Amino acid sequence: MAMGWAVICLLTSWAASTQPAQAQLSRLRADGQRIVNANNQEVLLKGVGLGGWLLQEGYMINPNSGGTQGSFKKRLYDQGQSDAQVETFYQSWRDTFITQADINWIADQGFNCVRIPMHYELFLTPSQRAVRNNVIRNPSTYMTYVNSMTSWYNANQLFTDPNSEGFRTLENCLNWCAARGLYVIVDLHAAPGAQGSDTNISDALVTNDLWNKPIFQNITVRLWETIVRRYINNNTVAFWDLINEPNNVPGGGQAIFSLTNRLINAVRGLGDTHLIMVEGNGWGNNYDYLEPNNFNNRSNLVYNAHRYWITPSDDYVRDGNPNQINRMINLTEFRSRWNVPVWIGETGENDDSWLRQNVDKLNAAKIGWAHWTYKRTSSSPNAALRRIDGPPYLTDGVSAMSGVLNNIKFANTSINYGPLDAVNPRRGATTVCTGSYNPVPATLQAESYCSMSGIGVETTIDAGGGQNVGNIETGDWLGYRINVPVAGSYTIQYRVATPNSGGSLRFERLGGSSSFGTVGVPNTGGWQNWQTITQTVQLPAGDQEVALVSANGSFNINWFRIASAGAPIGQTIWLRGFNNQYVSSENGQAPMNCNRASAGGWEQFVVVSAGNGKIALRGSNGAYVSSENGLAPITCSRTTIGAWESFDWIEVSGGQVAFRGNNGQYISSENGQGPMTCTRTSISGWEAFNWGVAGSARMAAALEPGEADSRLQVFPNPSTGQFTIRVQRPGQVTISDLTGRSVLQSAVTESLNVTDLKSGLYIIRLNDGPASLSRKVLVH
């Protein structure tokens, strides 16, 4: 339905309901039949097309008549408008039809993408476009235009203006989408020369001359090379959609293959790795001669289909041609046969019941889609998500120009609630999780989900920086994998922010088969005013898939942590080993032992919160127990709590407890035969301790994770690729990405300047001997 350059903005991630977010997007790629991000999480693009913005199709401008964008211009010319006046009108149309407000609304509904049709003529200079407009006035000048395009091509005078309307509108789209965490798919919607016989969708001066005149193919290649060079490093771009909806092509699939193969080679020849959308004949549905094995460069290809007016029962009746893929059975079999992702670039323009069953089928098959269209003109509700009031219609000519520009404003359009509910992108999301299980106790960044519905990601100003999850509304959820070491009572802390009251968050099995409990989410005073809330739940042992669900209200989450509820924070305790002897601090004068017959002062420890769900043990000498990172026997001699003084409190059978150090090893009593160590890889008899409360103690102050700490500073954060690390004392810095891969290791004495990191979220760790600190940094 739509043609021209289209840009599809995908929400990956997300957009906050009241404030813009600046989510960091990673490059999408094909993984077999899936589209995945840099963390290998599947991204199911669900969106809406912005038809009519940069290319006007007749029925969208006036439901009672057709026509091309050129025919609308001609009517204005015939009624006395000059070329400059018409250009001014279309400039105002482009500036008004879609704005940040429209993108915000679409994001707020939970859509994953918007499709923004563009026209190749917008990449011409105003004087070059004037030559094209002259053909609209006088079709006999068409060859003058062809000859001019040929001369401009040979003289390298095409697509050289970085501020052309094409780049301006595309840049706006990228920026708006980036502000809301949206991907952008750039789609050649109206190609030079016209890619078919359907003049309405290509604004054709003469039909099919993309295929009939080689110069237009040359021009198309150059246009793509220009676009790709400009945005080769831009991860907001999801797809390059090379030629949208070829139809009734002379030479059929072989002609389309020849140009598509040339275009793919040109893009890959520039070193670009973005996904590329392949579109076949028959309005993007027939792939004769276009199978993946025919292309020279076969990686990161996505196959398109456009689904309109298919009788639901026909979806499972095979088309006789397996390469005709707009029916569901052909579509899924093509995907499986060639092991490639498929995506529905357009679907819609039907009644609500058809729309609902259509997207439900696609969701169940894990096939993404874009609803056509976002808004169009009519006097009554239509299949678009929003309606532009008409009349007046642009087809009425000059008298309608002012009224039309007023009616297309976002504030003056109305919602079509039926279609919006029918294609609700939050319905039918997958609950399948992949990836490793996080051992409890654990602190999980909210954006590290393995599955989700209806949410997105933005930059946070909470301590530690990085990102938070937002746009969480009633019914939205996030999935995670955890491993619970032993059944029992666990405390969950959530870092939340919201300006709203009355919210609640439910912790449940992924899929909703059972609930572990619900906790209220208070008004914290703003979307970036953070507060920690707590609940206690009973969890079974073993590998589990769990979910955080908004039971009511809208709020943001930065992180959550799960730890045993058994750690008696603030209490003074004793510890008794397998040998029935008590653990002694030795008053910090020697390595600790487990060889005392009774629990005196040296055998008593205050349990202190160390932050991040961990505890520390403070002896009667006021010093803290240190694991010594497993490099030496443990001591009770440290004056502050660092990584070596932080332990996981792990409940084991029989009410006993084990302590896991920062090195991932467990404290051992050594059965009282020698100094205690933190070197054991598993929990056995010597690593399990009985414990009891010796007396009351003042509650220790909790240390919030990522609190401002001058020992490790990172600025600016977020950064644009260059930032400085500053430390108080020399140490070793390691920078890792979210997969755990180390991207930089360096010794640092005072400061370290870091440059040339790719866009993404990184973890910076400083090890300066007795302590280990970490910070998150976001690189745009």
N, C-alpha and C positions, 0 to 999 in steps of 0.2 A: 504494500500500500504506500509506503513512504519511499522516497528516493532522494538522492542528493547526498551531500556529506552528512552523515549522521554521527552524532556523538552520543554514546551511551554511558550514563553515569551510574555506576553501581555503588550501592551502599555496602560495604564490607563490613563495609563495615558499617557506618552509622551516622546519625545526626541527632543531636540533643533536641529535646522538644522546645526549649526556650532559648538556648544559647548556642551559637555555632561551635562546632568542634573542629579540631585540626588533627584528624587521625592520620597516622603514618601507614601508608599502604605498601604492601610488598608486591613484587611482580607475579602475575599469574602465569601458569604454565599448564600444559597438558600432561597428565599422568595416566596413560591408558585411556579409559573412557571418562575420566574425571578432569575437571578444572580445579587446580589446587593453588594455594598461596605458598609463600616461602616456608611456612611451617608444615607443609604437606596437609593442611586442612582443606577439605573440599569446599569450594565456593559455588553455591547454587545461585546464579544470577536471576533475580526476579524483578521485573521493572516495568517501565511504561515509556512509550514513545512520545516525543515532543513534536508530533506532526504539525505542520503549518507554520512553524517558527521561521525557518530559513528557506523553506520551499513550500509554496502554497499549492495545495491540491484542491481541485474544484469543489468536490462535495463537502469538504471541510470548511470552505468559505461561504458556500450557500448550498444547503442540503437539497435544493430543488434544481440545481444546475451543475454541470461539470465545467471543464475548461482547464487550461494551463495557467501558470503564473504569467506567462507571456500574454495570454489573452486578456488577463485583468489589466496588465500594463497598457495594452493596445486600447482598451476602452477608455482609459484615462487620457492617453495621447489623443484619441479621436475627439475627446471632449475639451480639448484645448490645453491640457497640461503639458508643460515643457519637460524635457528629459531631466533637468535639474529638479523640477517640482516633484516628479515621480520618484526620483532617487531620494529626495528628502523624505517623502512619505514612507518609502521602504526602510530608510534608516530609522525612522521613528517606530515603525512596526517591529524591527529587530530589537530595538532598545526597550520595547514595552511588552512584547508577547511573552518572553521568558526572562525572569529576573531571579535574583537570589531568593526572593520570597516564594516563587514557584518551586524552586529546588528544595527549599526548607519544608514546604508542605508535603511534597512527595516523599522526602526522607522521613518525615514524621509519621507517615502512614506505614512505614516499614518496608518500602520497596527497595530492591537491591540495585536497580538501574533505571536510568531514564534514557530514552533514545531521541537524539536531537538531529533531525534531518538537515543536511547542508547541501549547498549547490556549488558546483565547481566555479561558477561565474564569480562567486564572492572572493576567490583568490586572484582574480584579474584586477588590474588597476582601474580606477574610474574611467580613464580614457579608453582602455581596452573594452570595458564593459559597455561603453557608449556605442562602440562599433557593433557589438552583439545586439544591443537594444534597437539599433537602426534596422536590423533584420525583422524585428517585431513590427516596426512601422511599415517596412517595405520588403516583403519576402524575396523580391528579385535580387536583393543585395547579399544573398546568402553566400555565394562564392567569394564575394569580396571579404566576408568575414573569415571564410576558410583560408583564403590566401593570406589574410592578415595574421591569423593564428600561426600559419606556417612560417611566415617571416619572423614573427616574434619568437617562435621556437628556435629557428635557425640562428637568430641573433642573441639567444640566451636572455630574452627579455620577458619571459613568462615566470610568474610566481617569485619574483625577486623582491617584492615589497613586503617586509616583515610586519608592516602595520596594515595590510590589506584587511578588508572586512572579513574574509575567511579566517585569517589568523586572529583578528580581534575577537570574533565571536567564539572561536574555538578556545582561545585563551581565557575568555570569561567563563566558559563552561568548565574548563579544567580547574580554574580557581574556585568557582562556586562549589564544584563537586568536592574538591580537596578540603574546603572549609567544613564540609559535612561528612568527610571520610568516604567519598564516593569514587568508584572507578569510572573511567570514561572510555567508551568504545567509539572510535572514529570510523565512520561508514560513508563511503563514496556513494551518495544517494542519487545525484543527478550527474552523470559522467559526461565528459567532453564528447560531443557528437551524438549522445543519447544511446543508452544500452538496450533499447528495445523499441517495440511499436507502440507501447503504452505512453502516449504523450503526456498524460496527466501526471504521472509519477516521475518523469524525467525532464519535464519542461522542454520538450524537444523542439528545435527549429526545423529539423528534418529527422525522421525516424531512422534508427539503426546505423547512423553514420559512424558510430564508434567501431563498428565491424566493417563498414564499407570503405572507410577512408583511413589508411594506415597512420596518417598524421595525428589523428585523434588518439590512437593507441600510444604513440610516442609521447604525446602531451600527457596522457594519463600516467604513464610511467614516471615522467618528470615530476608531476604533481605529487605522487606518492613519495618519491625520493626526497622532495623538499619537506613534506610533512614529517617523514620519519627522521630525517637529520635533525630537525628542530626538537623532536620529542623522544629521541632514542633512549634517553636516560630518565624519562618521566614515568614513574611507576603508577601514576594515576591513570595512565592509559592501560586498558585491559585488552582490547582487540584492535586490530586493523581489519576493517570489513571492506575488502578491496573493490568490489563492484556489486551493488545491491540490486537484487531482482532483475537479472537479465531475462528478457522475454521475447519469444518469437525471433530468435537470433538467426540470421543467415549463417549457415554452416553449423548450427546447433552446438552441441557440447564440445565438439572438436575446436571450434573457433573460440569458445569461452576458455577451454583448457589452454590454448596457445597463449592468450593474453594473461590469464591468471598465473600460469607457470612463469611467464616473463616477469610479472609483477612480484611474485614471491621471491624469485631469484634476485631481483633488484633490491628488495627489502633486506633479505638475508646477506646480500653482498655488502651492505653497509654495516654489518655486524649486529643488526637488531635482533632481539630475541622475544619480542612481544608475540602473543597469540595472533594468528591470522585467520580470519573468517573466510571460508570458501562458499560461494553462492553459485548454484547451478541454473540451468535454463528453467523456463516455466515459472517465473517469479520466485526463483531461489529454491526450487524443490526437486529438480531432476539432475542427477549426477552421472549421466552417461558420459564416458570419457574423462570424468573428473575424480575417479577413485584415487585414494591416497597413494597407491603404488605407482601411479603415473607421474607424480611430481618429482622433480630433482631434489627439492628440499621438502621433506615430509614431516619434520618435527613441528610441534606446536601448532597444528592445524585444528580448526573447529569447523564442523559442518552445520550449515544453516537450513532451517525449514520455516516456511510461513504457513500458518494454519488458519484458514477462514472457511466457514460454512460447510464443514465436514459433518455429515450425519453421524451422530455418536456411534450408532451400531456399525457403521462402515469402518471405524477405526481399527477393528480387528479382522477385517477382510483384506487379505493381501492384495495390493496392486500387482498386476501381472509383471510389472517392471520393478525389480528389487531396488533400482536406483531412484525410483520415485518415492520420496520419503516423507510426504506430509501426513500420511496416515500413521497412527501410533505403532502398529505392528511393523510396518516397513522402517520406520524411524529407529525403533529399538534394535531391530535385526541388523540394520546398516551399522549402527554404533557397535554392536557386538562383533559383526563380521570383520570390520576394519579396525576395531579397537581404537576408536577416536571419540572425542566428545562431540555431542550434538547440542544445538541450542536453537530455540525458537525466537528468531529475530522480530517477528510480528505475529500477533494473534489477537482476535477481538471482533468488533463490529457485528455483534450478534445479541440475542436476548440474554437476560441474566442467567437463566438456567443453563443455557449452552456455555456461557462463560465459566460458570462454576464447575460443571463437569469437566470442562477442558483443562482448567488449571489443576484440578484435583488429579486428573490422569497424569499430567506432566510432573506434578510434585511427587506422586507415587513412584514414577519411573526415574526420579532424580534428574529431570531435564529442566534447565532454566528457560525463562521466557520473558518477553517484553510485551505488555499489553498495548495495543494500538487503539486509541491514542490518549494523550493527556487531556487536551481540551479542544473542542471544535464548536462551530457556530450552529445554532438551531433555535427554534422558537419553543421547543419542549425538550424534556430530558432525552438524552441519547446514550450511546454505548461508551462515550468518553468518560473519564473520571470527573471532569469539570465541564460546564457548559458556558459558552459565550452567547450572550443574548443576541438574537437577530430576529427581524430586521433592526437596523439597517444592515445590508450586506455590501461587501465591496463590489459585487457585480452590479450594484446600482450606480456605480460611477462616482464622479467627483462629489456629488452631494452627500455621499455616505462616508467620505474619508475621515472627517473629524469624529463622527459618531463611532465608527469602527475602532479607531485608535483608543477611544475612551472605553469601549466595551471589552477590549482584550486585556485590560489591566487586571492583575490578579485579584484585587479587591472587588472588582465588578463582576467576577465570574461566580458561578454557583456550583455546588457539589452534586453530582449524580450518584446518590447513595446506593442505588441498586447495583450498578456495575462495580462500584468501589467495594461493596461487601462481597460480591461474587468472586472477585480476583484478589481478595485480601491476602497479601503475601505472608502474613503471620500464620495462616492456616496451613496445616499439612507439612510442617518442617520436619526434616529427618531427625530421629533420636539416636542415630547410629554414632557411636564414639570409636575412635581409633587412637593408638598411641600407648605409651607406657603408663603404668599405675604409679601414682605418687605415694610413697610410704608415709604413713601418719606416725608421728606428728609432722605436719607440713604447713607451709605458708604458700598459698597459690595466688598468683596475680590473676585478677578476674579475666583479663584478656587472653589467658592461656587455656581457654575452654576447648574441649574437643568436639562440641556440638552446641548449637544455640538456635533460638528463634526470636526474631524481632528486635535484636539489640544491635549496638554498634560500639565503636571505640573512638576515644578522643584523647587529646593531651591533658594531663592533670597537673595541677599546681600543688598537689598534696606532697608532704615530705617524701623525698626520694625521687620525685619527678616521674617521668615515663608516661604511661597511659592508664586510663580507667575505662570501664565499660559504662555506657549510658544509654539513654532512650529506653530504659527499662520501664515497661508499662504493664498493667494488669494482664497476667497470662503469659508474659514473656519469660524465657528461661535460659539458663546456661548449664551445660553438661561438663562433668569432670570425671576422671578416673582416680580412685584412691585405693590404697591397700591398708586395711585396718589390722594391726598386729594381733590384737586380742579383743574379744567382745567385752563391751563395758560402756561406762559413761564417759562422754567426750564433750569438751567445751569448744564451741565454734565462735570465733570473733569475726565480725564483718566490718569493713571500713566503708562507710556509706556517706552520701551527701544528697540533700534535697531541700528545696524551699517549701515542700508540701507537707501537710500533716496527714495522719491516718494511714500511712503505708504499712505494709506487712510483707515479710519475706519468709518463704517456706523452704525447708531443706527436705528433699525427698529422693526416692529412687528415680533414676532417669527413666522417663516414660510415665511416671505418676502412679505406679502400682501401689506404693505405700508412702506415707509421710513420716518423717522423723520428728517434725515439730515446726512451729511457726513463731517468729519473733517480730515485734513491732519495730517499724522504722520511723524515728522521730523527725520532725522538722529541724534541720541543722542550720538553717539560715541562708542556704544558697547551694547552687550546684557544685561549687568547689569549696564549700565549708565542710570539712570532714570530721566525722565522729565515729568512734568504735562502739559497736553494740555486741552483745554476747547472748548466746543461748546454750543450754546443755541438752544433749541428745544421747540416746542409747543406740549404739551401732554394733552390728554383728561383725565377726572377724572375716578377713579375707579380701580378695579383689572385688571392688564394687564400682558401679557407675552411678553417680549421684547428680542431682541438679539443684541449682538455686532458682527459685520461682518467685516472681512477684505475685503474691496472693492478692495484693491490693495496692494501687498507687504507682507513682513514677518516682524513680530515684536512680542514683549512680552508685557503682561499687568499684572500689580500687583494688582491694584484695580481701581474702578471707583466710583464716588459719584454723586448723583442727589440731587439738592436742588432748591428751588424756585429761579428764576432769579431776583426776585423783591427786595431782600435785598440790600439796597443802601450802600454797603461797602464804608467807607471813608466819608460818608455824616453825617451832624449833623441834627438830626430829633427831632420832638416833637411827643408825643403820647396823644391822647384824648379818654377817656373812654365812655361807654354807657351813663353816666350821663352828658356828654358834658363838663366835667372838664378835666384838663391836669394832667399828671403824673409828680410827683415831686421827685427828688432824696433826698430831705431834706438835701442836701449838705453832706450826709453821717452821719449826726448827730442824725438821728432817722430812724425808719422804713419808707419806702416809702409809699406815699399816692396818690390817684387820686382825688384831691379836689381843684385844683387851677384854677382860672378863666382865667388866661392868661399864656403864655409860656415865662417865663423869663429865666435867666441863669440856675436855678436849674431844669428847666423843659426841658432842652435840653440835648441830648445824641449823642455821636459819635458812629456809627455802625462800629464795628471792626470784622474782620475775626478771629474766634477762632479755625480754622482748622476743618477738617472732615466735611465740609459743614455747620458748625454751626457759630453763631455770638455771639458777646458780646456787651454790652452797657456800654460806658464809660461816666460818668457824668462830669459836669463842674469842679468838685473837683479833677479830674484825677483818680478817683476810679471806680471800675467796679460793676455793678449790680449783686447781688448774689441771687440765688433761696433759699439759706439756706437749700437746699434739701427738702423743704417742712416742715422742723422741726420748723421753726419760720418765722415771716413775712420777706419779702424780704428787702434787704438793698442795698445801693450804697456806700460800704465802703471797698471793697477788692482791694488790690494793684496789684494782678496778676490774670491771667485768668486760672482757673482750671475747673473741671467738673461742679461745682456749678455755675460758671459764664458763662457757655456755653449754648446757647439756639438754638432751631430750629426756624427759621423764616418761618411761615406758612401763606400763603395768603388765605384769606377767602372771601366770597362773598362781593361785594360792594367795593372792593379795601381795605378792612380792613386786619389787620394782627393779628396773635396770636403767643404767645411765649411758646414753650414746653421746660421744663427744663430737666436736666439729670435724674431726677426721673420719667420721663414720664408724669408728670402733667403739667397743664397749669397755667400761671400767670392770676390772677383775680384782677380786679380793686376794688372788693368788693363794687362797686357802690359808692365809696367815703365815705362809712359809717364806715370804719376802715382801719387799715394798710393793704397794698396789700400782697397777698400770692401766693405761687406756689403749690397749693394743689388740683386743679380741674381736674377731669378725662375727661372732654369733653369741647368743645368750645360752649359757649352760649353767651348771650349779654354781660355779665361782663368780658368775656375772649377775646373779640374782640375789637381792638383799631383802630380808624382812626389815620393816621399819615401824616406828611408832612416834607419837607426839610426846616430847619431853616436857614441854611447857609452852606458854603463850609467848608470842613475840610481836613486836610492832610491825604492821604491814609495810613491806618494802615498797619503795616507789617503783612503778613500772617504767620501763624504758620503751618508748614508742619506736618501732623500726623506722630507720631512715631519718631520725631526728637530726636537725641541723647539727653538724659536728665538724669543727674546724680541722680535725685530723685528716679528713678527706673532702676536698671541695672540687666541684666540677662546674665550669661556667664557660660560655652561656649554655643553658639547658632549658628547652630544646636548642639545638644548634643547626647550622646550615652546612655542616660537614667539617667544621673546625672548632675545637674547644680546648680548654686548658684544664689539666689536673694539677691541683696543688695539695701538698702534704705537709704535716708539721715535722715529721721525721722521716729519714730515708726508709725505703721499702721496695717491694716488688709489686708492680701493677700488672694485672691481667685484664684484658677486655675481651668479652665473649658475646656472641650473638645469642638469640633465644633458643637455638638448637644446642647450645653448649660448646660450639666450636670456638676455639681461641683465635681471635683475629689480630691480637697484638699482646706481646709480653715485653716489659721493659723495667729496668731499675730506675727509680726516681729519687732524687735527693730533696728538691724543693718543689719544682714544677715540671710539667711535661706538656708540650703542645702536640695535639693529635689532629691529623688532617687526613683527607682522602678516604674517609669511611663512606660506604654506600648507605643509602637511606635505610633506616630501621631502628629498632630498639636494642640497646646494648647494656650489658651488666659490667660495671667496672669494680674490680676487687683489689684491695690493697692489703698485702701481708707485710707487716713491719715487725715480725717476730712474735711477741706475745699476743698481738691482737690482729683481727681481720675485719675489715670494713668493706661495705659494698654500696654502690650507688647505681641508679639507672640513668641512662642518658638517651634522649631521643634525637636522632639525626634526620633532618629533612632532606 
